[in-house]
Amino acid sequence: MPRVIDIARTAIAPLTRTRVFRRYGPRIMPVLERFFSFISGGRMPISGLLVPSLVLHTVGARSGAPRDAQLMYCPDGQGRAIVAGTNFAGGRHPAWTGNLLAHPDAEITVRGRRMPVRASLIPDEERDAAWDRIERQWPGYRSYERASGRTVRLFRLQPVRRPDEPLSPAGR
């Protein structure tokens, strides 16, 4: 029997591909995300109700200032996260992708737990497989790339151990 969340995803996904959503989503979603983050105590973005979501903490490519972005992610099956710089099908890459290119060492918060990651751009020969995985989670998501007229930057976020973090008993 299909899970309720899968049914909701299937119903909502087509709405996110409309011109109306692509036009107003960039203005409305950040406001909704901040509100939902506030009421959930920062533990879950609103998008986290339907898909795995995280907060990406980067350093500004030009400013050097801390920056946060609420993103959908897709587990890659090997303990890493895949994120796509779709920017609501906009013609420009989202700022967070430039931040990761300039400063690949970043942090993510997933379900209230903050951890360091190293970002790497997914190579061309792995893009189709990454998109297939993403679209199993959110049907039609690659249409943002086609509508944008640009090649969306796909990143793999690899968790890393902090230098001051002790090895776990299993890692000794």
Residue pairs with C-beta under 8 A, 6 or more apart in sequence:
5 49
5 50
8 50
9 50
9 51
9 137
9 138
9 139
10 139
12 50
13 138
13 139
13 140
13 141
14 140
15 21
16 25
17 140
17 143
17 144
17 147
21 88
22 88
22 89
22 90
22 144
22 147
25 88
26 87
26 88
26 90
29 46
29 47
29 70
30 70
32 46
33 45
33 46
33 47
33 70
35 46
36 44
36 45
36 46
37 44
37 45
37 70
41 112
42 109
42 112
43 111
43 112
44 53
44 111
44 112
45 53
45 54
45 55
45 70
47 53
47 70
47 72
48 111
51 72
51 73
51 74
51 137
51 138
52 72
52 73
52 74
52 75
52 81
52 110
52 137
53 70
53 71
53 72
53 73
53 110
54 70
54 71
54 73
54 81
54 83
54 108
54 109
54 110
55 68
55 69
55 70
55 71
55 108
55 109
56 68
56 69
56 70
56 71
56 83
56 96
56 100
56 106
56 107
56 108
56 157
57 66
57 67
57 68
57 106
57 107
57 108
57 109
57 114
58 66
58 67
58 68
58 69
58 96
58 99
58 100
58 103
58 106
59 65
59 66
59 67
59 99
59 102
59 103
59 106
60 66
60 67
60 95
60 99
61 95
61 98
61 99
61 101
61 102
61 103
67 95
67 96
67 99
69 94
69 95
69 96
71 83
71 96
72 83
72 84
72 138
73 81
73 82
73 83
73 157
74 81
74 82
74 83
74 130
74 133
74 134
74 137
74 138
75 81
75 82
76 82
76 130
76 133
76 156
77 133
79 159
80 156
80 157
80 158
80 159
81 108
81 110
81 117
81 156
81 157
82 122
82 130
82 133
82 134
82 154
82 155
82 156
82 157
83 154
83 155
83 157
84 134
84 141
84 144
84 145
84 152
84 153
84 154
84 155
85 93
85 94
85 96
85 97
85 152
85 153
85 154
85 155
86 94
86 141
86 144
86 145
86 148
86 152
87 93
87 94
87 144
87 148
88 144
89 143
89 144
89 145
89 147
89 148
90 148
91 148
91 149
91 150
92 150
93 150
93 152
93 153
97 153
97 155
99 106
100 106
100 119
100 155
101 121
101 153
104 118
104 119
104 120
105 116
105 117
105 118
105 119
105 160
106 116
106 117
106 118
106 119
106 157
107 114
107 115
107 116
107 117
108 114
108 115
108 117
108 157
109 115
115 159
116 159
116 160
116 161
116 162
117 157
117 158
117 159
117 160
118 157
118 158
118 160
119 155
119 156
119 157
119 158
120 155
120 156
120 158
121 153
121 154
121 155
122 130
122 154
122 155
122 156
127 154
130 154
130 156
131 141
131 142
131 145
131 154
134 141
134 142
135 141
135 142
144 152
145 151
145 152
161 167
